[in-house]
Amino acid sequence: MLTSIETSLPADFIINSIGIAVFAVTGVLAGAKKGMDLFGIVVLALITAFGGGTIRDIILDAPVFWVENFSYVYIAIIAAIAAFYLQEQFWKTYKPLLHFDALGVALFNVEAIDKTLALGYGAEVAVTMGLITGIAGSIIRDVLADRPNLLLKKEMYATPIFTGGIVYVTLLIFVPQLGLINAGIGILTVFVIRVAAIRWNITYPKFMQIPE
């Protein structure tokens, strides 16, 4: 049976923690331009950070990850408060929200695949759960912050996540001995494709798009 890397527990905790912190920051940045107060920003950050993973765990009938390990909530709160007071520094970088989002979905994708495989589900289900986990938090954030939904934009969003999931699962099948290197490759695949789509506005050809 296909399984995640042997060091999945500590490795996934680290990956999940970084992903949660990054997504919490995207929630802050999304709400910062709406004039929200600190409490509202933190709530938005928590919903953003935990939305995708919560939906995943409910679908898989597994214990909700942040309920099982409440330290994730503290990580998200600390990241949100830090981003709230340092938001001007974040906005000085190039397209920070989109780049942070790309990193967040890349991390959550790999973590979701590891968890799904560890629960005994097949590769197809794992890739699907990675996609759902990565996208759901972003959609919830954009809806609550009244922002244009990234999924509905022309530039590729779901495709990098799906591609990275396939790459990661394929590596787990054929070269499982590489361990964390596989996770790193899976994360980089999503991040690089997504950032390239942002930077060069890469879209599908016209015949694969519905006219506006």
C-alpha positions in Angstrom: 0.0 0.0 0.0 1.2 3.5 -0.8 2.1 5.4 2.3 3.5 8.8 3.2 7.1 9.3 4.2 8.3 7.4 7.3 8.9 10.7 9.2 5.4 11.9 8.4 4.4 12.9 12.0 7.2 15.4 12.8 7.6 16.4 9.1 3.9 17.0 8.6 3.7 19.0 11.8 6.4 21.3 10.6 4.9 21.6 7.1 1.4 22.1 8.6 2.7 24.7 11.0 4.4 26.7 8.3 1.4 26.4 6.0 -0.9 27.6 8.8 1.3 30.6 9.6 1.6 31.5 5.9 -2.2 31.2 5.3 -2.9 33.2 8.5 -0.7 36.0 7.0 -2.6 35.9 3.7 -5.8 36.3 5.7 -4.4 39.4 7.4 -3.2 40.9 4.2 -6.6 40.2 2.5 -8.4 42.0 5.3 -5.9 44.8 5.9 -7.2 46.8 3.0 -10.8 46.6 4.4 -10.0 48.6 7.5 -10.6 45.7 9.9 -9.6 45.8 13.5 -7.2 43.4 15.2 -9.9 41.0 16.5 -11.6 40.8 13.1 -8.3 40.3 11.3 -7.3 37.4 13.7 -10.7 35.7 13.1 -10.3 36.0 9.3 -6.7 34.6 9.6 -7.9 31.6 11.7 -10.7 30.8 9.2 -8.3 31.1 6.3 -5.7 28.9 8.0 -8.0 26.2 9.1 -10.8 26.2 6.5 -9.3 23.8 4.0 -7.9 21.3 6.5 -11.2 21.3 8.5 -13.2 20.4 5.3 -10.6 17.7 4.5 -10.8 16.1 7.9 -14.6 16.2 7.9 -14.7 14.5 4.4 -12.2 11.9 5.6 -14.1 11.3 8.8 -10.9 12.0 10.7 -10.3 14.1 13.9 -10.1 17.8 12.9 -6.4 18.5 13.1 -6.5 21.8 15.0 -9.0 20.4 17.6 -6.7 17.4 18.1 -3.6 19.6 18.4 -4.5 23.1 19.6 -1.0 24.4 19.2 -1.9 25.1 15.6 -4.3 27.7 16.8 -1.6 29.5 18.8 0.7 29.4 15.8 -2.0 31.0 13.6 -2.8 33.7 16.2 0.8 34.6 16.7 1.3 34.8 12.9 -1.8 36.9 12.4 -0.9 39.4 15.1 2.7 39.7 13.8 1.4 40.3 10.3 -1.2 42.8 11.5 1.6 45.0 12.9 4.1 44.3 10.1 1.6 44.5 7.2 3.4 47.6 5.7 6.6 45.5 5.5 4.7 42.7 3.7 3.1 45.0 1.2 6.6 46.4 0.2 7.3 43.1 -1.5 6.1 42.1 -5.0 2.5 40.8 -5.0 2.9 39.5 -1.4 -0.6 38.1 -1.0 -0.4 35.9 -4.1 3.1 34.7 -3.3 2.2 33.8 0.3 -0.9 32.1 -1.0 1.2 30.0 -3.5 3.5 28.9 -0.7 0.6 28.1 1.6 -1.3 25.9 -0.9 2.0 24.2 -1.8 2.6 23.2 1.9 -1.0 22.2 2.6 -1.1 20.1 -0.6 1.7 17.9 0.6 0.5 17.7 4.2 -3.0 16.7 3.0 -1.6 14.0 0.8 0.5 12.6 3.6 -2.5 12.5 6.0 -4.9 11.0 3.5 -2.4 8.2 2.6 -1.7 7.6 6.3 -5.4 7.0 6.8 -5.3 4.2 4.2 -6.9 6.0 1.2 -5.5 5.6 -2.3 -3.4 7.9 -4.4 -6.3 9.3 -6.3 -8.1 10.3 -3.1 -4.9 11.8 -1.7 -4.4 14.0 -4.7 -8.0 15.2 -4.6 -7.8 16.0 -0.8 -4.6 18.0 -1.5 -6.5 20.0 -4.1 -9.5 20.6 -1.8 -7.3 21.5 1.2 -5.3 24.0 -0.8 -8.2 25.7 -2.5 -10.9 25.8 0.2 -9.0 28.1 2.6 -8.3 30.6 -0.2 -11.9 30.7 -1.4 -13.3 31.2 2.1 -10.8 34.0 2.7 -11.6 35.8 -0.5 -15.3 35.6 0.0 -15.1 36.9 3.6 -12.7 39.7 2.6 -14.9 40.6 -0.4 -12.0 40.1 -2.8 -11.9 38.6 -6.3 -11.8 34.8 -6.0 -8.4 33.5 -7.1 -10.0 30.3 -8.4 -12.2 32.3 -10.8 -9.3 34.3 -12.3 -7.8 33.3 -15.7 -4.3 32.6 -14.4 -3.7 29.1 -13.3 -4.6 28.3 -9.7 -6.0 24.8 -9.2 -3.7 23.4 -11.9 -0.4 23.9 -10.0 -1.9 22.3 -6.9 -3.1 19.3 -8.9 0.2 18.9 -10.8 2.2 19.1 -7.6 0.0 16.5 -6.0 0.5 14.1 -8.9 4.3 14.7 -8.9 4.5 14.1 -5.1 2.4 10.9 -5.2 4.4 9.6 -8.1 7.6 10.1 -6.3 6.2 8.3 -3.2 5.4 5.3 -5.4 8.7 5.0 -7.3 11.3 6.5 -5.0 9.9 6.4 -1.4 13.4 6.2 0.0 14.0 9.8 -0.8 11.8 10.8 2.1 11.6 14.5 2.7 13.2 15.2 -0.7 9.9 14.0 -2.2 7.9 16.5 -0.1 10.3 19.3 -1.1 9.9 18.5 -4.8 6.1 18.4 -4.4 6.1 21.8 -2.6 8.4 23.4 -5.1 6.4 22.1 -8.1 3.2 23.8 -6.9 5.0 27.0 -5.8 7.1 27.4 -9.0 4.2 26.8 -11.4 1.9 29.1 -9.4 4.5 32.0 -9.2 5.2 31.6 -12.9 1.5 31.9 -13.6 1.3 35.1 -11.5 4.5 36.7 -12.9 3.8 36.0 -16.6 0.0 35.7 -16.4 0.0 32.2 -17.8 -3.5 31.0 -18.7 -5.0 28.1 -20.7 -5.5 28.7 -24.4 -8.7 30.3 -25.6 -10.3 27.0 -26.7 -10.1 25.8 -23.0 -11.8 28.9 -21.6 -15.4 29.9 -21.3 -15.9 33.4 -22.9 -16.6 36.2 -20.4 
